[in-house]
Amino acid sequence: ELFQKPCSSGLIADYRSAVPYQQKLGIASSQFLRAERLSSNEECRARSEGKIINQLRFNNFPEAIINIAKQRASGAGRRRPDRQHKQVIALKLPFTSDALHSRVKRLTHRYGYNVRIVYQNRNLGNRDR
């Protein structure tokens, strides 16, 4: 069962914040994966999922996103056979909008590129220099 420190505020990235949609979905999915991996039995897992759902609601995540994240986490670990052995290209781009992210993702998949797109918040500047 998941443990939360008594001093925990329960805050994660607010759904209304300027974070890409895929990152929001990843945050929620990873919480459900954590519950599945750390729970010793079904009863503990159900309690852990309840805690996660409450935490996501507290951070303004809509029910639809919570349900998608839960389904996505339950299907984790199943890789598509056609992508297992292909080389992955990493592409680092500045984040501008969810619409542009979706368009870039569609184009890379349409032309068969196996690309992992990583977005950098342009307001942070180049801190890694």
N, CA, C and O atoms as a GROMACS GRO file, in nm:
protein
  516
    1GLU      N    1   0.085  -0.119   0.000
    1GLU     CA    2   0.000   0.000   0.000
    1GLU      C    3   0.089   0.124   0.000
    1GLU      O    4   0.195   0.126   0.061
    2LEU      N    5   0.042   0.226  -0.070
    2LEU     CA    6   0.119   0.350  -0.079
    2LEU      C    7   0.120   0.422   0.055
    2LEU      O    8   0.021   0.426   0.127
    3PHE      N    9   0.234   0.479   0.085
    3PHE     CA   10   0.249   0.557   0.206
    3PHE      C   11   0.271   0.702   0.169
    3PHE      O   12   0.351   0.734   0.081
    4GLN      N   13   0.199   0.790   0.235
    4GLN     CA   14   0.223   0.932   0.218
    4GLN      C   15   0.263   0.990   0.352
    4GLN      O   16   0.201   0.963   0.455
    5LYS      N   17   0.366   1.069   0.350
    5LYS     CA   18   0.413   1.131   0.473
    5LYS      C   19   0.303   1.222   0.528
    5LYS      O   20   0.230   1.286   0.452
    6PRO      N   21   0.292   1.229   0.659
    6PRO     CA   22   0.190   1.317   0.720
    6PRO      C   23   0.206   1.463   0.678
    6PRO      O   24   0.108   1.537   0.673
    7CYS      N   25   0.328   1.506   0.649
    7CYS     CA   26   0.351   1.646   0.611
    7CYS      C   27   0.328   1.670   0.461
    7CYS      O   28   0.344   1.783   0.414
    8SER      N   29   0.291   1.567   0.385
    8SER     CA   30   0.269   1.581   0.241
    8SER      C   31   0.149   1.671   0.215
    8SER      O   32   0.043   1.655   0.275
    9SER      N   33   0.167   1.767   0.124
    9SER     CA   34   0.058   1.857   0.088
    9SER      C   35  -0.034   1.795  -0.016
    9SER      O   36  -0.145   1.845  -0.038
   10GLY      N   37   0.010   1.688  -0.082
   10GLY     CA   38  -0.071   1.623  -0.184
   10GLY      C   39  -0.065   1.692  -0.319
   10GLY      O   40  -0.140   1.657  -0.411
   11LEU      N   41   0.023   1.789  -0.333
   11LEU     CA   42   0.032   1.863  -0.458
   11LEU      C   43   0.122   1.793  -0.558
   11LEU      O   44   0.233   1.751  -0.526
   12ILE      N   45   0.072   1.782  -0.680
   12ILE     CA   46   0.150   1.743  -0.796
   12ILE      C   47   0.121   1.849  -0.901
   12ILE      O   48   0.060   1.950  -0.866
   13ALA      N   49   0.159   1.833  -1.022
   13ALA     CA   50   0.132   1.935  -1.124
   13ALA      C   51  -0.019   1.952  -1.140
   13ALA      O   52  -0.091   1.856  -1.168
   14ASP      N   53  -0.066   2.074  -1.122
   14ASP     CA   54  -0.209   2.103  -1.138
   14ASP      C   55  -0.247   2.083  -1.284
   14ASP      O   56  -0.172   2.118  -1.374
   15TYR      N   57  -0.366   2.027  -1.305
   15TYR     CA   58  -0.407   1.997  -1.443
   15TYR      C   59  -0.418   2.125  -1.526
   15TYR      O   60  -0.397   2.121  -1.648
   16ARG      N   61  -0.450   2.237  -1.462
   16ARG     CA   62  -0.468   2.362  -1.536
   16ARG      C   63  -0.336   2.434  -1.561
   16ARG      O   64  -0.336   2.542  -1.621
   17SER      N   65  -0.224   2.378  -1.519
   17SER     CA   66  -0.095   2.443  -1.538
   17SER      C   67  -0.047   2.428  -1.682
   17SER      O   68  -0.102   2.348  -1.759
   18ALA      N   69   0.054   2.505  -1.718
   18ALA     CA   70   0.108   2.505  -1.855
   18ALA      C   71   0.207   2.391  -1.872
   18ALA      O   72   0.327   2.413  -1.892
   19VAL      N   73   0.155   2.269  -1.866
   19VAL     CA   74   0.235   2.148  -1.882
   19VAL      C   75   0.174   2.073  -2.000
   19VAL      O   76   0.051   2.068  -2.011
   20PRO      N   77   0.254   2.015  -2.089
   20PRO     CA   78   0.198   1.941  -2.203
   20PRO      C   79   0.102   1.830  -2.157
   20PRO      O   80   0.122   1.768  -2.053
   21TYR      N   81   0.000   1.808  -2.238
   21TYR     CA   82  -0.102   1.707  -2.207
   21TYR      C   83  -0.041   1.570  -2.181
   21TYR      O   84  -0.079   1.502  -2.086
   22GLN      N   85   0.054   1.530  -2.264
   22GLN     CA   86   0.115   1.398  -2.248
   22GLN      C   87   0.188   1.385  -2.115
   22GLN      O   88   0.191   1.278  -2.056
   23GLN      N   89   0.247   1.495  -2.068
   23GLN     CA   90   0.315   1.493  -1.940
   23GLN      C   91   0.214   1.479  -1.825
   23GLN      O   92   0.240   1.409  -1.727
   24LYS      N   93   0.101   1.546  -1.838
   24LYS     CA   94  -0.004   1.534  -1.736
   24LYS      C   95  -0.055   1.390  -1.730
   24LYS      O   96  -0.074   1.334  -1.622
   25LEU      N   97  -0.076   1.332  -1.846
   25LEU     CA   98  -0.122   1.194  -1.853
   25LEU      C   99  -0.016   1.099  -1.796
   25LEU      O  100  -0.048   1.001  -1.729
   26GLY      N  101   0.110   1.129  -1.824
   26GLY     CA  102   0.220   1.048  -1.770
   26GLY      C  103   0.229   1.054  -1.619
   26GLY      O  104   0.257   0.954  -1.554
   27ILE      N  105   0.206   1.172  -1.563
   27ILE     CA  106   0.208   1.188  -1.417
   27ILE      C  107   0.102   1.100  -1.355
   27ILE      O  108   0.128   1.026  -1.260
   28ALA      N  109  -0.019   1.107  -1.409
   28ALA     CA  110  -0.131   1.029  -1.354
   28ALA      C  111  -0.107   0.879  -1.373
   28ALA      O  112  -0.130   0.801  -1.281
   29SER      N  113  -0.061   0.839  -1.491
   29SER     CA  114  -0.037   0.697  -1.518
   29SER      C  115   0.070   0.640  -1.428
   29SER      O  116   0.058   0.528  -1.378
   30SER      N  117   0.176   0.718  -1.406
   30SER     CA  118   0.286   0.668  -1.323
   30SER      C  119   0.242   0.648  -1.178
   30SER      O  120   0.294   0.560  -1.109
   31GLN      N  121   0.147   0.727  -1.133
   31GLN     CA  122   0.096   0.709  -0.997
   31GLN      C  123   0.021   0.575  -0.986
   31GLN      O  124   0.037   0.503  -0.888
   32PHE      N  125  -0.059   0.543  -1.088
   32PHE     CA  126  -0.131   0.415  -1.086
   32PHE      C  127  -0.033   0.297  -1.100
   32PHE      O  128  -0.054   0.193  -1.037
   33LEU      N  129   0.071   0.313  -1.179
   33LEU     CA  130   0.173   0.208  -1.191
   33LEU      C  131   0.240   0.184  -1.056
   33LEU      O  132   0.265   0.070  -1.016
   34ARG      N  133   0.269   0.294  -0.988
   34ARG     CA  134   0.331   0.285  -0.856
   34ARG      C  135   0.243   0.206  -0.759
   34ARG      O  136   0.293   0.123  -0.683
   35ALA      N  137   0.114   0.232  -0.762
   35ALA     CA  138   0.020   0.160  -0.674
   35ALA      C  139   0.020   0.012  -0.706
   35ALA      O  140   0.017  -0.072  -0.616
   36GLU      N  141   0.021  -0.020  -0.836
   36GLU     CA  142   0.018  -0.160  -0.877
   36GLU      C  143   0.145  -0.233  -0.834
   36GLU      O  144   0.139  -0.348  -0.789
   37ARG      N  145   0.259  -0.168  -0.849
   37ARG     CA  146   0.387  -0.232  -0.819
   37ARG      C  147   0.414  -0.247  -0.669
   37ARG      O  148   0.476  -0.344  -0.627
   38LEU      N  149   0.366  -0.152  -0.590
   38LEU     CA  150   0.399  -0.152  -0.448
   38LEU      C  151   0.296  -0.221  -0.359
   38LEU      O  152   0.322  -0.245  -0.241
   39SER      N  153   0.180  -0.254  -0.414
   39SER     CA  154   0.076  -0.315  -0.333
   39SER      C  155   0.094  -0.465  -0.327
   39SER      O  156   0.121  -0.531  -0.428
   40SER      N  157   0.077  -0.520  -0.206
   40SER     CA  158   0.101  -0.662  -0.186
   40SER      C  159  -0.020  -0.748  -0.222
   40SER      O  160  -0.004  -0.867  -0.250
   41ASN      N  161  -0.140  -0.690  -0.221
   41ASN     CA  162  -0.259  -0.767  -0.259
   41ASN      C  163  -0.364  -0.673  -0.317
   41ASN      O  164  -0.344  -0.552  -0.323
   42GLU      N  165  -0.476  -0.730  -0.360
   42GLU     CA  166  -0.581  -0.651  -0.426
   42GLU      C  167  -0.642  -0.546  -0.334
   42GLU      O  168  -0.673  -0.435  -0.378
   43GLU      N  169  -0.659  -0.580  -0.209
   43GLU     CA  170  -0.720  -0.485  -0.114
   43GLU      C  171  -0.630  -0.362  -0.095
   43GLU      O  172  -0.678  -0.248  -0.094
   44CYS      N  173  -0.501  -0.386  -0.081
   44CYS     CA  174  -0.405  -0.275  -0.067
   44CYS      C  175  -0.401  -0.191  -0.195
   44CYS      O  176  -0.393  -0.068  -0.190
   45ARG      N  177  -0.406  -0.259  -0.309
   45ARG     CA  178  -0.403  -0.187  -0.437
   45ARG      C  179  -0.525  -0.098  -0.453
   45ARG      O  180  -0.514   0.015  -0.501
   46ALA      N  181  -0.642  -0.149  -0.412
   46ALA     CA  182  -0.765  -0.069  -0.422
   46ALA      C  183  -0.757   0.055  -0.332
   46ALA      O  184  -0.799   0.163  -0.372
   47ARG      N  185  -0.703   0.038  -0.212
   47ARG     CA  186  -0.688   0.154  -0.122
   47ARG      C  187  -0.588   0.254  -0.180
   47ARG      O  188  -0.609   0.375  -0.173
   48SER      N  189  -0.480   0.203  -0.237
   48SER     CA  190  -0.379   0.290  -0.297
   48SER      C  191  -0.437   0.367  -0.416
   48SER      O  192  -0.412   0.487  -0.430
   49GLU      N  193  -0.513   0.298  -0.499
   49GLU     CA  194  -0.576   0.366  -0.613
   49GLU      C  195  -0.673   0.472  -0.567
   49GLU      O  196  -0.684   0.578  -0.629
   50GLY      N  197  -0.745   0.446  -0.458
   50GLY     CA  198  -0.835   0.546  -0.402
   50GLY      C  199  -0.761   0.671  -0.358
   50GLY      O  200  -0.806   0.783  -0.382
   51LYS      N  201  -0.646   0.651  -0.294
   51LYS     CA  202  -0.563   0.765  -0.252
   51LYS      C  203  -0.516   0.845  -0.374
   51LYS      O  204  -0.517   0.968  -0.373
   52ILE      N  205  -0.476   0.773  -0.479
   52ILE     CA  206  -0.427   0.839  -0.600
   52ILE      C  207  -0.540   0.917  -0.667
   52ILE      O  208  -0.520   1.031  -0.709
   53ILE      N  209  -0.656   0.857  -0.678
   53ILE     CA  210  -0.770   0.925  -0.740
   53ILE      C  211  -0.803   1.053  -0.663
   53ILE      O  212  -0.828   1.157  -0.724
   54ASN      N  213  -0.803   1.046  -0.530
   54ASN     CA  214  -0.830   1.166  -0.450
   54ASN      C  215  -0.723   1.272  -0.472
   54ASN      O  216  -0.754   1.391  -0.480
   55GLN      N  217  -0.597   1.230  -0.481
   55GLN     CA  218  -0.488   1.324  -0.504
   55GLN      C  219  -0.501   1.390  -0.641
   55GLN      O  220  -0.480   1.511  -0.654
   56LEU      N  221  -0.535   1.312  -0.743
   56LEU     CA  222  -0.551   1.368  -0.877
   56LEU      C  223  -0.670   1.464  -0.882
   56LEU      O  224  -0.662   1.568  -0.946
   57ARG      N  225  -0.780   1.430  -0.816
   57ARG     CA  226  -0.895   1.522  -0.811
   57ARG      C  227  -0.857   1.651  -0.739
   57ARG      O  228  -0.898   1.759  -0.781
   58PHE      N  229  -0.780   1.640  -0.631
   58PHE     CA  230  -0.735   1.757  -0.556
   58PHE      C  231  -0.652   1.850  -0.644
   58PHE      O  232  -0.650   1.971  -0.623
   59ASN      N  233  -0.583   1.792  -0.743
   59ASN     CA  234  -0.501   1.868  -0.836
   59ASN      C  235  -0.575   1.897  -0.967
   59ASN      O  236  -0.512   1.924  -1.070
   60ASN      N  237  -0.708   1.892  -0.963
   60ASN     CA  238  -0.797   1.934  -1.073
   60ASN      C  239  -0.789   1.847  -1.198
   60ASN      O  240  -0.817   1.895  -1.308
   61PHE      N  241  -0.752   1.720  -1.184
   61PHE     CA  242  -0.753   1.630  -1.299
   61PHE      C  243  -0.898   1.588  -1.326
   61PHE      O  244  -0.968   1.546  -1.233
   62PRO      N  245  -0.945   1.598  -1.451
   62PRO     CA  246  -1.081   1.554  -1.484
   62PRO      C  247  -1.094   1.401  -1.474
   62PRO      O  248  -0.997   1.328  -1.488
   63GLU      N  249  -1.216   1.356  -1.449
   63GLU     CA  250  -1.243   1.212  -1.437
   63GLU      C  251  -1.201   1.136  -1.562
   63GLU      O  252  -1.150   1.024  -1.553
   64ALA      N  253  -1.223   1.196  -1.678
   64ALA     CA  254  -1.187   1.128  -1.804
   64ALA      C  255  -1.037   1.100  -1.809
   64ALA      O  256  -0.996   0.992  -1.852
   65ILE      N  257  -0.955   1.195  -1.767
   65ILE     CA  258  -0.809   1.178  -1.769
   65ILE      C  259  -0.768   1.074  -1.665
   65ILE      O  260  -0.677   0.994  -1.689
   66ILE      N  261  -0.833   1.076  -1.550
   66ILE     CA  262  -0.804   0.976  -1.446
   66ILE      C  263  -0.832   0.836  -1.499
   66ILE      O  264  -0.753   0.744  -1.478
   67ASN      N  265  -0.945   0.820  -1.567
   67ASN     CA  266  -0.981   0.688  -1.623
   67ASN      C  267  -0.884   0.644  -1.732
   67ASN      O  268  -0.846   0.527  -1.739
   68ILE      N  269  -0.845   0.738  -1.819
   68ILE     CA  270  -0.749   0.706  -1.926
   68ILE      C  271  -0.616   0.663  -1.865
   68ILE      O  272  -0.555   0.566  -1.909
   69ALA      N  273  -0.571   0.736  -1.763
   69ALA     CA  274  -0.443   0.705  -1.698
   69ALA      C  275  -0.448   0.568  -1.631
   69ALA      O  276  -0.351   0.492  -1.636
   70LYS      N  277  -0.561   0.536  -1.570
   70LYS     CA  278  -0.576   0.407  -1.503
   70LYS      C  279  -0.572   0.293  -1.605
   70LYS      O  280  -0.507   0.191  -1.581
   71GLN      N  281  -0.639   0.310  -1.719
   71GLN     CA  282  -0.637   0.209  -1.824
   71GLN      C  283  -0.497   0.196  -1.884
   71GLN      O  284  -0.450   0.085  -1.911
   72ARG      N  285  -0.432   0.309  -1.904
   72ARG     CA  286  -0.298   0.309  -1.963
   72ARG      C  287  -0.200   0.236  -1.871
   72ARG      O  288  -0.114   0.162  -1.918
   73ALA      N  289  -0.213   0.256  -1.741
   73ALA     CA  290  -0.123   0.191  -1.646
   73ALA      C  291  -0.149   0.041  -1.639
   73ALA      O  292  -0.056  -0.037  -1.621
   74SER      N  293  -0.274   0.000  -1.654
   74SER     CA  294  -0.304  -0.143  -1.646
   74SER      C  295  -0.251  -0.218  -1.768
   74SER      O  296  -0.232  -0.340  -1.762
   75GLY      N  297  -0.228  -0.148  -1.879
   75GLY     CA  298  -0.174  -0.211  -1.999
   75GLY      C  299  -0.025  -0.190  -2.015
   75GLY      O  300   0.031  -0.221  -2.120
   76ALA      N  301   0.041  -0.138  -1.912
   76ALA     CA  302   0.184  -0.107  -1.922
   76ALA      C  303   0.267  -0.234  -1.932
   76ALA      O  304   0.227  -0.341  -1.885
   77GLY      N  305   0.380  -0.222  -1.993
   77GLY     CA  306   0.470  -0.336  -2.006
   77GLY      C  307   0.448  -0.415  -2.133
   77GLY      O  308   0.528  -0.502  -2.167
   78ARG      N  309   0.341  -0.387  -2.203
   78ARG     CA  310   0.313  -0.456  -2.330
   78ARG      C  311   0.362  -0.369  -2.443
   78ARG      O  312   0.294  -0.275  -2.484
   79ARG      N  313   0.478  -0.400  -2.492
   79ARG     CA  314   0.535  -0.324  -2.602
   79ARG      C  315   0.483  -0.378  -2.734
   79ARG      O  316   0.458  -0.498  -2.749
   80ARG      N  317   0.468  -0.290  -2.828
   80ARG     CA  318   0.429  -0.334  -2.961
   80ARG      C  319   0.548  -0.403  -3.026
   80ARG      O  320   0.658  -0.348  -3.024
   81PRO      N  321   0.528  -0.524  -3.084
   81PRO     CA  322   0.641  -0.599  -3.138
   81PRO      C  323   0.717  -0.526  -3.248
   81PRO      O  324   0.838  -0.545  -3.261
   82ASP      N  325   0.650  -0.441  -3.326
   82ASP     CA  326   0.718  -0.373  -3.436
   82ASP      C  327   0.810  -0.262  -3.388
   82ASP      O  328   0.889  -0.210  -3.468
   83ARG      N  329   0.804  -0.222  -3.261
   83ARG     CA  330   0.887  -0.114  -3.210
   83ARG      C  331   0.997  -0.162  -3.116
   83ARG      O  332   1.078  -0.082  -3.071
   84GLN      N  333   1.002  -0.289  -3.088
   84GLN     CA  334   1.095  -0.338  -2.987
   84GLN      C  335   1.241  -0.322  -3.026
   84GLN      O  336   1.323  -0.290  -2.940
   85HIS      N  337   1.276  -0.344  -3.149
   85HIS     CA  338   1.416  -0.349  -3.186
   85HIS      C  339   1.460  -0.233  -3.276
   85HIS      O  340   1.572  -0.233  -3.326
   86LYS      N  341   1.374  -0.136  -3.295
   86LYS     CA  342   1.412  -0.021  -3.378
   86LYS      C  343   1.490   0.078  -3.295
   86LYS      O  344   1.470   0.092  -3.175
   87GLN      N  345   1.580   0.147  -3.363
   87GLN     CA  346   1.656   0.252  -3.296
   87GLN      C  347   1.564   0.372  -3.273
   87GLN      O  348   1.486   0.409  -3.360
   88VAL      N  349   1.574   0.432  -3.155
   88VAL     CA  350   1.492   0.547  -3.120
   88VAL      C  351   1.576   0.673  -3.133
   88VAL      O  352   1.689   0.680  -3.085
   89ILE      N  353   1.519   0.772  -3.199
   89ILE     CA  354   1.585   0.900  -3.216
   89ILE      C  355   1.527   0.996  -3.113
   89ILE      O  356   1.405   1.009  -3.102
   90ALA      N  357   1.612   1.064  -3.038
   90ALA     CA  358   1.567   1.164  -2.941
   90ALA      C  359   1.568   1.301  -3.006
   90ALA      O  360   1.666   1.340  -3.070
   91LEU      N  361   1.459   1.373  -2.990
   91LEU     CA  362   1.445   1.506  -3.048
   91LEU      C  363   1.406   1.602  -2.938
   91LEU      O  364   1.301   1.586  -2.876
   92LYS      N  365   1.489   1.702  -2.911
   92LYS     CA  366   1.464   1.800  -2.804
   92LYS      C  367   1.410   1.928  -2.867
   92LYS      O  368   1.477   1.990  -2.949
   93LEU      N  369   1.289   1.967  -2.826
   93LEU     CA  370   1.224   2.086  -2.882
   93LEU      C  371   1.176   2.177  -2.769
   93LEU      O  372   1.150   2.130  -2.658
   94PRO      N  373   1.163   2.307  -2.795
   94PRO     CA  374   1.102   2.394  -2.695
   94PRO      C  375   0.951   2.371  -2.693
   94PRO      O  376   0.890   2.354  -2.799
   95PHE      N  377   0.890   2.369  -2.577
   95PHE     CA  378   0.746   2.349  -2.568
   95PHE      C  379   0.674   2.478  -2.604
   95PHE      O  380   0.706   2.584  -2.550
   96THR      N  381   0.578   2.469  -2.696
   96THR     CA  382   0.498   2.587  -2.731
   96THR      C  383   0.350   2.564  -2.702
   96THR      O  384   0.286   2.649  -2.641
   97SER      N  385   0.296   2.450  -2.748
   97SER     CA  386   0.154   2.424  -2.723
   97SER      C  387   0.125   2.276  -2.743
   97SER      O  388   0.200   2.204  -2.809
   98ASP      N  389   0.012   2.232  -2.686
   98ASP     CA  390  -0.032   2.093  -2.704
   98ASP      C  391  -0.067   2.067  -2.850
   98ASP      O  392  -0.044   1.957  -2.901
   99ALA      N  393  -0.122   2.168  -2.918
   99ALA     CA  394  -0.161   2.151  -3.058
   99ALA      C  395  -0.038   2.122  -3.145
   99ALA      O  396  -0.041   2.034  -3.231
  100LEU      N  397   0.069   2.198  -3.123
  100LEU     CA  398   0.190   2.175  -3.201
  100LEU      C  399   0.252   2.040  -3.167
  100LEU      O  400   0.302   1.971  -3.256
  101HIS      N  401   0.248   2.002  -3.040
  101HIS     CA  402   0.300   1.870  -2.998
  101HIS      C  403   0.225   1.759  -3.073
  101HIS      O  404   0.288   1.668  -3.125
  102SER      N  405   0.093   1.768  -3.078
  102SER     CA  406   0.013   1.665  -3.147
  102SER      C  407   0.047   1.659  -3.295
  102SER      O  408   0.055   1.550  -3.353
  103ARG      N  409   0.067   1.775  -3.356
  103ARG     CA  410   0.098   1.778  -3.499
  103ARG      C  411   0.235   1.716  -3.528
  103ARG      O  412   0.249   1.638  -3.622
  104VAL      N  413   0.336   1.749  -3.447
  104VAL     CA  414   0.470   1.692  -3.465
  104VAL      C  415   0.464   1.541  -3.446
  104VAL      O  416   0.525   1.466  -3.523
  105LYS      N  417   0.392   1.497  -3.344
  105LYS     CA  418   0.381   1.353  -3.316
  105LYS      C  419   0.313   1.280  -3.433
  105LYS      O  420   0.359   1.173  -3.474
  106ARG      N  421   0.205   1.338  -3.487
  106ARG     CA  422   0.135   1.276  -3.600
  106ARG      C  423   0.227   1.264  -3.721
  106ARG      O  424   0.230   1.160  -3.787
  107LEU      N  425   0.302   1.370  -3.749
  107LEU     CA  426   0.390   1.368  -3.866
  107LEU      C  427   0.502   1.265  -3.851
  107LEU      O  428   0.534   1.194  -3.947
  108THR      N  429   0.562   1.257  -3.733
  108THR     CA  430   0.670   1.160  -3.715
  108THR      C  431   0.619   1.017  -3.728
  108THR      O  432   0.688   0.931  -3.783
  109HIS      N  433   0.499   0.991  -3.677
  109HIS     CA  434   0.443   0.856  -3.689
  109HIS      C  435   0.397   0.826  -3.831
  109HIS      O  436   0.410   0.713  -3.879
  110ARG      N  437   0.343   0.927  -3.899
  110ARG     CA  438   0.295   0.907  -4.036
  110ARG      C  439   0.408   0.863  -4.128
  110ARG      O  440   0.388   0.778  -4.214
  111TYR      N  441   0.526   0.922  -4.110
  111TYR     CA  442   0.639   0.890  -4.196
  111TYR      C  443   0.728   0.779  -4.142
  111TYR      O  444   0.834   0.752  -4.198
  112GLY      N  445   0.685   0.716  -4.032
  112GLY     CA  446   0.755   0.598  -3.983
  112GLY      C  447   0.879   0.624  -3.900
  112GLY      O  448   0.960   0.533  -3.882
  113TYR      N  449   0.896   0.744  -3.850
  113TYR     CA  450   1.012   0.774  -3.766
  113TYR      C  451   0.984   0.726  -3.624
  113TYR      O  452   0.877   0.751  -3.568
  114ASN      N  453   1.080   0.658  -3.566
  114ASN     CA  454   1.068   0.614  -3.427
  114ASN      C  455   1.138   0.721  -3.342
  114ASN      O  456   1.256   0.708  -3.308
  115VAL      N  457   1.063   0.825  -3.308
  115VAL     CA  458   1.118   0.943  -3.243
  115VAL      C  459   1.062   0.957  -3.102
  115VAL      O  460   0.942   0.942  -3.079
  116ARG      N  461   1.151   0.986  -3.010
  116ARG     CA  462   1.112   1.020  -2.873
  116ARG      C  463   1.130   1.171  -2.860
  116ARG      O  464   1.242   1.221  -2.862
  117ILE      N  465   1.019   1.243  -2.846
  117ILE     CA  466   1.023   1.388  -2.841
  117ILE      C  467   1.028   1.432  -2.695
  117ILE      O  468   0.945   1.393  -2.614
  118VAL      N  469   1.128   1.514  -2.665
  118VAL     CA  470   1.146   1.568  -2.531
  118VAL      C  471   1.128   1.719  -2.540
  118VAL      O  472   1.194   1.785  -2.620
  119TYR      N  473   1.039   1.773  -2.458
  119TYR     CA  474   1.014   1.916  -2.461
  119TYR      C  475   1.084   1.986  -2.346
  119TYR      O  476   1.090   1.934  -2.234
  120GLN      N  477   1.138   2.102  -2.375
  120GLN     CA  478   1.206   2.184  -2.275
  120GLN      C  479   1.126   2.312  -2.260
  120GLN      O  480   1.085   2.372  -2.359
  121ASN      N  481   1.104   2.353  -2.137
  121ASN     CA  482   1.035   2.478  -2.111
  121ASN      C  483   1.128   2.591  -2.150
  121ASN      O  484   1.236   2.606  -2.092
  122ARG      N  485   1.089   2.670  -2.246
  122ARG     CA  486   1.178   2.775  -2.296
  122ARG      C  487   1.199   2.887  -2.196
  122ARG      O  488   1.292   2.966  -2.210
  123ASN      N  489   1.114   2.896  -2.094
  123ASN     CA  490   1.131   3.000  -1.991
  123ASN      C  491   1.247   2.969  -1.897
  123ASN      O  492   1.298   3.059  -1.829
  124LEU      N  493   1.288   2.843  -1.892
  124LEU     CA  494   1.398   2.805  -1.803
  124LEU      C  495   1.533   2.844  -1.861
  124LEU      O  496   1.632   2.852  -1.787
  125GLY      N  497   1.540   2.866  -1.990
  125GLY     CA  498   1.666   2.902  -2.053
  125GLY      C  499   1.758   2.782  -2.061
  125GLY      O  500   1.715   2.668  -2.042
  126ASN      N  501   1.883   2.807  -2.091
  126ASN     CA  502   1.981   2.700  -2.102
  126ASN      C  503   2.058   2.690  -1.971
  126ASN      O  504   2.164   2.751  -1.956
  127ARG      N  505   2.006   2.613  -1.879
  127ARG     CA  506   2.071   2.596  -1.749
  127ARG      C  507   2.178   2.489  -1.754
  127ARG      O  508   2.258   2.479  -1.661
  128ASP      N  509   2.184   2.410  -1.861
  128ASP     CA  510   2.281   2.300  -1.868
  128ASP      C  511   2.410   2.340  -1.938
  128ASP      O  512   2.488   2.253  -1.976
  129ARG      N  513   2.434   2.466  -1.956
  129ARG     CA  514   2.558   2.511  -2.022
  129ARG      C  515   2.672   2.511  -1.926
  129ARG      O  516   2.784   2.546  -1.964
   0.00000   0.00000   0.00000
